[in-house]
Amino acid sequence: MSGRLAKKASSDESDKLVTIDVIPGSPTYGKMIHTLSVGGRGEAHHMGFTDDRKYLWAGRLDDNKIFIFDVGSDRRRPSSSKPSTI
C-alpha cells in the first residue's frame, strides 16, 4: 500500500505532506485524503511537533529550509506557512 501512496502522491515530483485517514469505520479509512505540496524536492527528514501539537515542523536534508505545517486547525487538511531559512 505504501508504494501506491508514494507513487500517487508524487505525481508532480514535489515533496509532500500526506494525510491518511486512520479512523476505523470511516468510509475513507486507510486512504490518502489530502496532500500538501511543499513546492520542490529536498527530502524533509527531521520532523517534530510543537509542545501544543498544533504545528508540525520539518527540516530538509539538502538545504537550510524549515517547513511549518498547521495541523491543529484542520487535522484532515493541514496547511503550511512559507518555508523559513536558517
Backbone hydrogen bonds, N-H to C=O, Kabsch-Sander energy under -0.5 kcal/mol:
donor,donor_aa,acceptor,acceptor_aa,energy
5,L,1,M,-2.2
6,A,2,S,-2.7
7,K,3,G,-2.2
8,K,4,R,-2.6
9,A,5,L,-2.9
10,S,6,A,-1.3
11,S,8,K,-1.0
13,E,10,S,-1.8
15,D,40,G,-3.2
17,L,36,L,-2.1
18,V,16,K,-0.6
19,T,34,H,-3.0
21,D,31,K,-2.3
26,S,23,I,-2.0
29,Y,26,S,-1.8
30,G,21,D,-3.3
31,K,28,T,-2.3
33,I,19,T,-2.8
34,H,19,T,-1.2
36,L,17,L,-1.9
38,V,15,D,-2.5
45,H,59,G,-2.7
46,H,59,G,-0.8
48,G,57,W,-1.9
50,T,55,Y,-2.2
53,R,50,T,-2.0
56,L,69,F,-2.4
57,W,48,G,-2.9
58,A,67,F,-2.3
59,G,46,H,-2.4
60,R,65,K,-2.0
61,L,42,G,-1.5
61,L,43,E,-1.3
62,D,42,G,-1.0
66,I,84,S,-2.9
67,F,58,A,-3.1
69,F,56,L,-3.3
69,F,67,F,-0.5
70,D,79,S,-2.7
71,V,54,K,-1.8
71,V,69,F,-1.0
72,G,54,K,-1.7
77,R,74,D,-1.0
79,S,70,D,-1.6
81,S,68,I,-2.2
84,S,66,I,-2.8
86,I,64,N,-1.8
